[in-house]
């Protein structure tokens, strides 16, 4: 993975994080933090987070504990399950490393695991009921690709960002038929190189963060037309060292995680930088290597920290 950062960007990230830790948090307020399912089971390596707006629950993929942990909107633990998988037919199930998931209105869980090259489909109790294998699709039968990130829209369409020989965004309808796809591998405008985050807003716009593409953040229409690109691999406040996730709120703001700068940056709908929050540390509102972000679609944000081993809830102050 040819991540486009160098010493200057790392230094910029350190300075940026130190400044953020001094309390420059823009218009976002800290609500609470959760460090695990219980005192006896803290997070080990949390890598993904998703907010199920239909049931008002937070899902955390903890690869280190081989589990998916579910919390209510106040941070109270609700349920957890081991993710066990078969990498091929006939094999015994092994403990996986869940990394990214989404949940549709019916409660079906679509999950990507570090140890698997397919999308695992689970019921509400975490039992595997089916799988989505990209190579089973005629268009990609002989293509070496694997799913990397997922998103779901308010019509239960499933979006899959891929890596490998083809870097694309695949769109499946609620019956998991391939409806369309777009994307070309490369570093130019509208091209995808190393996707690190995926989000779809209520208007059907598709948001992609990329560690190596020309723009760190690209926004596409549902037809795959590039609507907006912003954020470079540079030291300015509107730029990024390592973007690793994106989410939007009801007022049209775009929030992007920068894992190396230890912050979340806010932009308006035109890609104009607004403010940032976070900063390296262990206190409330600070962050240690934030890995992913999700939103309730309204004014709430949830950020999971890979090294900090927790997730935090923030609320966007009403203007």
C-alpha positions as CSV (number, residue, x, y, z in Angstrom):
1,X,0.0,0.0,0.0
2,X,1.7,3.2,-1.2
3,X,0.4,5.6,1.4
4,X,1.2,9.2,0.4
5,X,2.6,10.5,3.6
6,X,6.2,11.5,4.5
7,X,8.1,13.0,7.4
8,X,6.6,16.5,6.8
9,X,3.1,15.1,7.0
10,X,3.9,13.1,10.1
11,X,5.3,16.3,11.7
12,X,2.2,18.2,10.6
13,X,0.0,15.6,12.1
14,X,1.8,15.8,15.5
15,X,1.5,19.6,15.5
16,X,-2.1,19.4,14.5
17,X,-3.0,16.9,17.1
18,X,-1.2,18.9,19.8
19,X,-3.2,22.0,18.9
20,X,-6.4,20.0,18.9
21,X,-5.7,18.6,22.3
22,X,-5.7,22.1,23.7
23,X,-9.4,22.2,23.2
24,X,-10.1,23.7,19.8
25,X,-13.1,21.5,19.1
26,X,-15.3,23.6,16.8
27,X,-19.0,23.0,17.2
28,X,-19.0,19.5,18.5
29,X,-19.6,18.4,22.1
30,X,-18.3,15.2,23.8
31,X,-21.1,13.0,25.2
32,X,-19.5,9.8,26.5
33,X,-16.8,7.1,25.8
34,X,-17.0,3.3,25.9
35,X,-13.9,1.2,26.5
36,X,-15.4,-2.3,26.0
37,X,-18.3,-4.6,26.6
38,X,-17.6,-4.8,30.4
39,X,-14.8,-4.2,32.9
40,X,-13.7,-7.8,32.3
41,X,-13.8,-7.5,28.5
42,X,-12.3,-4.3,27.2
43,X,-11.8,-3.6,23.6
44,X,-8.7,-5.2,22.1
45,X,-8.4,-3.9,18.6
46,X,-11.6,-2.1,17.5
47,X,-11.5,-1.3,13.8
48,X,-15.1,-0.6,12.7
49,X,-18.2,1.1,14.0
50,X,-21.7,1.4,12.6
51,X,-24.9,3.1,14.0
52,X,-28.1,1.3,13.3
53,X,-30.5,4.2,13.2
54,X,-33.6,1.9,13.0
55,X,-32.9,0.3,16.3
56,X,-30.7,3.0,17.8
57,X,-27.8,0.7,18.4
58,X,-24.0,1.0,18.0
59,X,-22.1,-2.0,16.5
60,X,-18.3,-2.2,17.1
61,X,-16.1,-4.6,15.2
62,X,-13.4,-5.7,17.7
63,X,-10.9,-7.8,15.6
64,X,-8.7,-8.5,18.6
65,X,-11.5,-10.1,20.6
66,X,-12.9,-11.8,17.4
67,X,-16.3,-10.3,18.3
68,X,-19.0,-7.8,17.3
69,X,-20.2,-5.9,20.3
70,X,-23.6,-4.0,20.3
71,X,-24.5,-1.1,22.5
72,X,-27.6,1.0,22.9
73,X,-27.5,4.8,22.1
74,X,-26.5,5.5,25.7
75,X,-23.4,3.2,25.6
76,X,-25.0,0.4,27.6
77,X,-24.0,-3.1,26.3
78,X,-26.8,-5.0,24.7
79,X,-25.3,-8.1,23.0
80,X,-22.1,-9.6,21.7
81,X,-21.1,-12.5,19.5
82,X,-18.0,-14.2,18.2
83,X,-17.5,-14.0,14.5
84,X,-16.8,-17.5,13.3
85,X,-16.2,-18.2,9.6
86,X,-15.4,-20.9,7.1
87,X,-12.9,-19.6,4.5
88,X,-13.9,-22.4,2.2
89,X,-16.5,-25.2,2.1
90,X,-15.7,-28.2,4.3
91,X,-13.4,-26.3,6.6
92,X,-14.0,-26.0,10.4
93,X,-15.2,-22.6,11.5
94,X,-12.5,-20.4,12.9
95,X,-12.5,-17.3,15.0
96,X,-12.4,-14.3,12.7
97,X,-11.3,-10.7,12.9
98,X,-14.3,-8.6,12.1
99,X,-13.3,-5.2,10.6
100,X,-16.3,-3.5,9.0
101,X,-20.1,-4.0,9.0
102,X,-23.5,-2.5,8.2
103,X,-27.0,-3.4,9.2
104,X,-30.1,-3.0,7.0
105,X,-33.7,-2.2,8.1
106,X,-34.5,-5.9,8.5
107,X,-31.6,-6.4,10.9
108,X,-29.5,-8.4,8.5
109,X,-25.8,-7.9,9.2
110,X,-23.2,-7.6,6.4
111,X,-19.7,-8.1,7.7
112,X,-16.2,-8.0,6.3
113,X,-13.5,-9.9,8.2
114,X,-9.7,-9.6,7.9
115,X,-9.5,-13.4,7.4
116,X,-12.1,-13.7,4.6
117,X,-12.4,-12.6,1.0
118,X,-16.2,-12.3,1.0
119,X,-19.0,-10.4,2.7
120,X,-20.5,-12.6,5.4
121,X,-24.2,-12.2,5.9
122,X,-25.4,-12.8,9.5
123,X,-28.8,-12.9,11.3
124,X,-29.5,-10.7,14.3
125,X,-27.8,-13.2,16.6
126,X,-24.6,-13.3,14.6
127,X,-25.2,-16.6,12.9
128,X,-23.9,-16.8,9.4
129,X,-26.7,-17.4,6.9
130,X,-25.2,-16.7,3.6
131,X,-22.2,-15.0,1.9
132,X,-21.7,-12.5,-0.9
133,X,-18.7,-13.7,-3.0
134,X,-17.7,-11.1,-5.5
135,X,-16.1,-13.7,-7.9
136,X,-19.5,-15.3,-8.2
137,X,-20.7,-12.2,-10.1
138,X,-20.1,-12.8,-13.9
139,X,-18.5,-9.4,-14.4
140,X,-15.8,-10.2,-11.8
141,X,-15.6,-14.0,-12.2
142,X,-11.9,-14.0,-13.2
143,X,-10.8,-10.8,-11.3
144,X,-8.8,-10.9,-8.1
145,X,-10.8,-8.5,-5.9
146,X,-11.9,-8.5,-2.3
147,X,-14.4,-6.4,-0.3
148,X,-12.8,-3.7,1.9
149,X,-15.6,-1.4,3.1
150,X,-19.4,-1.4,3.2
151,X,-22.2,1.1,3.3
152,X,-26.0,0.9,3.2
153,X,-28.6,3.5,2.2
154,X,-32.1,4.1,3.4
155,X,-33.6,1.8,0.7
156,X,-31.4,-1.1,1.9
157,X,-29.1,-1.0,-1.2
158,X,-25.7,-2.4,-0.2
159,X,-22.5,-0.6,-1.3
160,X,-19.1,-2.5,-1.4
161,X,-15.7,-0.9,-2.0
162,X,-13.2,-3.3,-3.4
163,X,-9.4,-3.7,-3.5
164,X,-7.2,-5.8,-5.7
165,X,-7.0,-5.8,-9.5
166,X,-10.1,-3.7,-9.7
167,X,-10.9,-0.8,-7.2
168,X,-14.6,-0.1,-7.6
169,X,-17.8,0.7,-5.8
170,X,-20.3,-2.0,-6.3
171,X,-24.0,-1.3,-5.7
172,X,-26.4,-4.2,-4.9
173,X,-30.2,-3.9,-4.5
174,X,-31.9,-5.1,-1.4
175,X,-32.1,-8.6,-2.9
176,X,-28.3,-8.5,-3.5
177,X,-28.5,-8.3,-7.2
178,X,-25.7,-6.2,-8.7
179,X,-27.4,-3.0,-9.8
180,X,-24.4,-1.0,-11.0
181,X,-20.8,-0.3,-10.3
182,X,-18.2,2.4,-11.0
183,X,-14.6,3.3,-10.5
184,X,-11.3,2.9,-12.2
185,X,-8.0,2.2,-10.5
186,X,-5.6,5.2,-10.5
187,X,-4.7,8.4,-8.8
188,X,-6.4,10.9,-11.1
189,X,-9.7,12.7,-10.5
190,X,-12.6,10.3,-10.1
191,X,-10.2,7.4,-9.9
192,X,-9.8,5.1,-6.8
193,X,-6.6,3.7,-5.5
194,X,-6.7,2.7,-1.8
195,X,-10.2,3.1,-0.4
196,X,-10.2,3.6,3.4
197,X,-13.9,4.6,4.0
198,X,-17.3,4.5,2.5
199,X,-20.6,6.3,3.3
200,X,-23.9,7.0,1.6
201,X,-26.1,9.9,2.7
202,X,-29.9,10.1,2.6
203,X,-29.9,11.8,-0.8
204,X,-27.9,8.8,-2.3
205,X,-24.6,10.6,-2.6
206,X,-21.6,8.3,-2.1
207,X,-18.6,9.5,-0.1
208,X,-15.2,7.7,-0.4
209,X,-12.0,8.3,1.5
210,X,-8.8,7.2,-0.2
211,X,-5.2,7.1,1.1
212,X,-3.6,7.4,-2.4
213,X,-6.0,9.0,-4.9
214,X,-5.6,12.6,-6.0
215,X,-8.4,13.8,-3.7
216,X,-8.5,12.2,-0.2
217,X,-12.3,12.6,-0.2
218,X,-14.5,12.1,-3.3
219,X,-18.3,12.5,-3.5
220,X,-20.1,10.6,-6.3
221,X,-23.7,10.6,-7.5
222,X,-25.6,7.3,-7.3
223,X,-24.7,6.9,-11.0
224,X,-21.0,7.2,-10.2
225,X,-20.5,10.7,-11.5
226,X,-17.9,12.7,-9.6
227,X,-19.6,15.6,-7.9
228,X,-16.9,16.8,-5.6
229,X,-13.3,16.1,-4.6
230,X,-11.3,17.8,-1.8
231,X,-8.4,17.3,0.5
232,X,-4.8,16.7,-0.6
233,X,-1.9,14.8,0.8
234,X,-0.2,17.9,2.3
235,X,0.3,19.8,5.5
236,X,-2.5,22.3,5.3
237,X,-5.5,22.1,7.7
238,X,-7.8,21.1,4.8
239,X,-5.4,18.3,3.8
240,X,-4.8,14.8,5.3
241,X,-2.0,12.5,6.4
242,X,-4.2,9.3,6.4
243,X,-8.0,9.7,5.9
244,X,-9.7,6.6,7.3
245,X,-13.4,7.2,7.3
246,X,-16.2,9.6,6.5
247,X,-19.8,10.3,7.6
248,X,-22.3,13.1,7.2
249,X,-24.9,14.8,9.4
250,X,-28.4,16.2,8.7
251,X,-27.1,19.7,8.1
252,X,-24.9,18.6,5.2
253,X,-21.6,18.7,7.0
254,X,-19.0,16.1,6.0
255,X,-16.8,14.6,8.8
256,X,-13.5,12.8,7.9
257,X,-11.2,10.9,10.2
258,X,-7.4,11.6,9.9
259,X,-5.8,8.7,11.8
260,X,-2.3,10.1,11.8
261,X,-3.3,13.6,12.8
262,X,-5.5,12.1,15.6
263,X,-8.5,14.3,14.6
264,X,-11.8,14.5,12.9
265,X,-12.2,17.3,10.4
266,X,-15.5,19.0,9.4
267,X,-16.3,20.4,5.9
268,X,-19.3,21.9,4.4
269,X,-21.2,20.4,1.5
270,X,-18.8,22.1,-1.0
271,X,-15.7,20.7,0.7
272,X,-14.7,23.9,2.5
273,X,-12.9,23.3,5.7
274,X,-14.9,24.3,8.8
275,X,-13.2,23.0,12.0
276,X,-11.7,20.0,13.6
277,X,-11.9,18.2,17.0
278,X,-10.0,15.5,18.8
279,X,-6.3,15.6,19.3
280,X,-3.9,13.0,20.7
281,X,-4.6,11.9,24.2
282,X,-6.7,9.7,26.5
283,X,-9.0,12.2,28.0
284,X,-12.6,12.9,27.0
285,X,-12.7,14.1,23.4
286,X,-9.1,13.3,22.7
287,X,-8.1,10.5,20.4
288,X,-5.4,7.9,19.9
289,X,-5.4,6.7,16.3
290,X,-9.1,7.1,15.4
291,X,-9.9,4.5,12.8
292,X,-13.5,5.0,11.7
293,X,-16.5,7.2,12.1
294,X,-20.3,6.8,11.7
295,X,-23.3,9.0,12.2
296,X,-27.0,8.6,13.1
297,X,-27.8,10.7,10.1
298,X,-28.9,13.5,12.3
299,X,-26.5,15.3,14.6
300,X,-24.7,12.5,16.4
301,X,-21.2,11.1,15.6
302,X,-19.4,8.0,16.8
303,X,-15.7,7.6,16.5
304,X,-13.8,4.4,17.2
305,X,-10.1,4.5,18.2
306,X,-7.8,1.6,17.2
307,X,-5.0,2.4,19.8
308,X,-7.2,4.2,22.2
309,X,-9.4,1.0,22.4
310,X,-12.7,2.8,22.8
311,X,-15.4,4.6,20.9
312,X,-16.7,8.1,21.7
313,X,-20.0,9.7,21.0
314,X,-20.2,13.4,20.0
315,X,-23.1,15.6,19.3
316,X,-23.0,18.4,16.8
317,X,-24.1,21.7,18.4
318,X,-27.2,23.2,16.8
319,X,-26.5,26.5,15.2
